[in-house]
Amino acid sequence: MSLRAPLYAAWLLVFVALPAGAQTVQLWPEVDVLVRLNSKTRLLLIATTVKEDDQVTDGEFGVSFDVHLKPIRRAPALLFQLDESKNQVLTIRTGYRYLPSYSGGSTENRGLLEATARYPLTRHFGHVLLSNRNRIDFRVIDGEYSWRYRNRLSTERELSVGPVRVNPYSRFEVFYDSRFGEFSKTELMVGASFPITTYCELEGYFDHQLDTGHSPNRTTEAVGAVATFYF
């Protein structure tokens, strides 16, 4: 095993452990279920507890439909074992999310449309996968309609640390909100996922958000834990 694997693991542990001593860090548990319909389509069911736009929504539930348009054929070393969408040059997703309020906050109904393009960086970057996701949220918050554009850039690589498969990643996202008429939010995420069985994957990450759409600016930090099941 090359020196890169333990370096990736050490880098991940440092960043995930950074917020552990902060009192304001939130915990975001999530369960995802992916159902493969055929070689090009699948369903995603999601249930999570989140805090979004500086309001405690207490939950997010939804369903999405994915279409894979073109597989990556030039870099077999990049093949991801469980999430087959990461082996596709382009994936289109459409879906719906319901964000209820259990604590007097806002209730949101959200439609979404997104396209994720992927490109393998194989020659000089050690088989890193670069992804760019463009997404539009169609939002009805307490009966008022607005929309939001989101652009997320991701880098990741699946590798072995001893007998363990691990997929460390980093993501940076910007949000344009029609309510403010500007890019009013940024998000930085670092984490990793770990295949446990042939149909289950666990993921942990640290998330930092900066919202400039309100005065004063608001920040959110969270540790997320995701269990994903593939069928």
N, C-alpha and C positions, 0 to 999 in steps of 0.2 A: 504494500500500500504506500502511495506517495505521501510526501509531507503535507500536501494540500488538504487531505481529509481531516486530520486533527486540527489544522489551522482553522478550517471552516467551522468545526465543532466548537472550538474555543471562542471564536468570534461570535457565534450564536449565543453561547452561554453568557458571555459578557453583556450583550445587548438585552437579552431577556431578563437578566438579573438586575439591570440598572434601576427599574422602578420599584423594586421589592420593598425598599424602605420608605417610600412615599405614602402618606396617609390618604391622598386623594385618588390613587389609582383604582380604577374600576375593574371588575371581572366580568367578561362577556362569554358565557357558555353558549355553545351552538351544536346542533345536530343536523347533519345533511344526509339525505338519501338520494342516490343517483341510480336511476333505473334505465338500463340500456335497452332501447327498443330495436335497433338494428345497428349496422356498422356506421351509420351516419347520423343517427338521432338518439336522443335520450331525454328523460325527464329529471328534473331536480326538485326535491321537496326540502324546505328549509324551516327550521324553528330555532329561534335565538332570543336572547335577552340583550338589549342594546340601549345605549344612550346616544341620541342623534340630534344634531342642531341644538345642543345644550339643553335638550328636554328629555326627561326620562320617559321613554315610551314603554318600557317594561317588557316589550315583546315584539318580535317580527316573525310573521308566518307567511309562506308563499310557495308558489310553484312556478317553474320555468321550463321552457322547451328549447333544447339545443339542437343545432344543425351543424355538422362538420362538413366543410366544403372541399378541403384539399389536405391530404396527409403530407407530413414532412418525410421525404424519402432520401435525403442526402446525408443524414447524420444518424446512423443507427445507434451510436453511443449515447444519444440524447433520449432514447425511448423511455418514457415514464411507464412504470409497470401497472399502476392502478388508474390514474386519471388520463384516459385516452385523449381528452381534448387537448392536452399539452403536446400531443404528437401531431397536431393539425396546424397547417399554415393559417387557416382562417376558421373561426367558429362564430356563428350567429346565435344570439339568445333573445328570446322574448318571454316576458313573464309578468307576474302580479305579486305584489307584497301588501300585506295588511299589518299596520303598526297600531295596535290598540293602546289605550291609555288606562292604566290601573291606578294612577295617582293624581288625577286631576289635570294632566297635561293634554296635549293635542293628540287627536286620532287622525291617522293618515291612511289613505288608499293610494297605492302607487303602481302604475304600469311602468314597464321598462323595456327598452330596446337597446341591444349592445352588439358590437362586433369586436372580436379580439383577433389581432394579427400576431403571428409569432415568427421569429427568425433565429436560427441556430448560429451562435458565434463559436465556430469550431477551431479556427486556425490559430488564433492568438490568445483565446480566453478560456481554454480548457473545457470545451463543450458546455458552455453556458447558454441558456435559452433566454432570449430577449422577447418580451411580449408587450404589446400596446393595446389597451382596451379603451374603446370609445363607447360611452353609454349616455343615454338620455332617460331621465326619470320624469314621468308625467304624474304630478302629485296633486292630490286633493286633500288639503289639511284643514280640518274643521269646516268643510264645505267650500273652501276657497282654492281655486286652481292656480298652480304655478308649475314651472318646469325647471329642470336642472341638468346641465351638461357636465359630464365627468370624464376626465382623461387620466388613465393610470398606466405608468411605465413600470415593468417588473423585470427582474433578473433572477434566475434560479438554476439549480443543477441538482440532479439526483446522483448520489454517490454512495459508497460504502465506507462506514467507519467500523472496522473490524467486521463482525457478523451482522451489523445493523445497517439497513438501508435508511438514508436520510436525505431530505430535499430542502436545504436551506434556501431562503429567498429574501429579497428586499423589494419593496414597492413604494412608489411615490405617486400621489394622485392630487389633481387640482379640480375644483368644483366651481362652475359658473351657475349662479342662482338668479333666476329671472326676477325674484322679489327685490333684489338689491341692484340688479343690472350690472354685475361685475363678478370677477373671480373672487369669491369671498371666503374660500376655505381651502386648506391644504392638509394632506394626510401622509404620514410616513409610517411604514410598517416593516418590521423585521421579524422573521420567525423561521420555522421549519416544520415539515410534516414527516411522519414516520409510519410506513406501512407495517401493520401488526399481523394481519393475515392476508389471504388472497382477496378478501372482500371488505377489509376494515383498515382505516387510516386515522391516526391521531395527529393533531396539529396544535402547536402553541406559538403565540406571537405577542409582540409588544407594539402598541399603536399609539401614535402621537398626532393630535389634530390641533390646528390653529384656525379659529373662526374669526374673521375680521368683518363679518356682516353685522355685528352688534357692537355697541359702544358701552363699556370698553371691550377690547378684544377678549375672546374666550379660548381657553385651551382645555383639551381633554386628553387624558392618558389612561390607557387600559391594557390589561393582560387578557388575551383571548385564548380559549380552549375549544377546539372543534373535534368532534367525532364524525367521520364520514364513512358511510356504508355504500358499497357498490354491488349492484345486482344486475 
